[in-house]
Amino acid sequence: MKFKNWRKLAFILAMIGVTQYIFLCSIAMVFYPGGTEFNPTTSGYSFFKNQMSDLGRIQSLSGESNFISMVLFMTGVICVNLFFIPFYVAMTYFFNEKRTDKLFCHLASFSEIISALFGIGIALLPTDQFPTAHLVVTMIFSIFFVFALCLVTVPIISNNSYPNRYGYIILLYAIILALYTLIVSVCINISTEQGLLILATGQKIIIYLGFLCIFILAFGAFKKYNKLNIKSTSVISL
């Protein structure tokens, strides 16, 4: 693949990043020894009672070594964050006509770089070793991840030459995220077992939906980029 087609590679990497994250975290769940915040004697990973960060613990909540799960989780988190950076940079290719659209894309790229750095921090700061730092980097990652998505949505919706449906998908995700945040912040007590169940389950749904949005965006951008290149090649041939 020629370097001039690096954008196509960037879109592919974003899709690979999401896929490998889901795959590696799923395998990490299989290798997680056991234990939840309310019951350290449980065996294996509970989708509804264990949080995603439990996969990155050096020691599981049951007290056993969590090395395999931790390595898989760290690899998945670091790679997905690194692969998202060129994707956002490549998205500026579609929005060069209007100054405001270009500005929003550059701001989205900047936000994603910050998000990625703190996302990598999630992997490098296990929650059982650095609980406060892990919580802080997770919150900052989440804020800038959503911020980047929202910023790139503006030119997608306002630009008639780009399929608007991708922007509406992100808006739907933003609404779901807002509702989840409201429920967790106001409606439940996360210090209870029932509250933990809602938190842990909702957390996975939000993470997977967020990454699915990136996958859909990357797939759409990949198709759009190929279509534009085919047209330009045809014009040159004529």
Secondary structure, DSSP 8 states (H G I E B T S, - for coil): --GGGHHHHHHHHHHHHHHHHHHHHHHHHHH-----SS-TT--S--TTTS-GGGGG-SB-TTSSB-HHHHHHHHHHHHHHHHHHHHHHHHHGGG--SSHHHHHHHHHHHHHHHHHHHHHHHHHHS-TTT-HHHHHHHHHHHHHHHHHHHHHHHHHHHH-TTS-THHHHHHHHHHHHHHHHHHIIIII--TTSHHHHHHHHHHHHHHHHHHHHHHHHHHHHHHHHHHHHHHHHHHHHH-
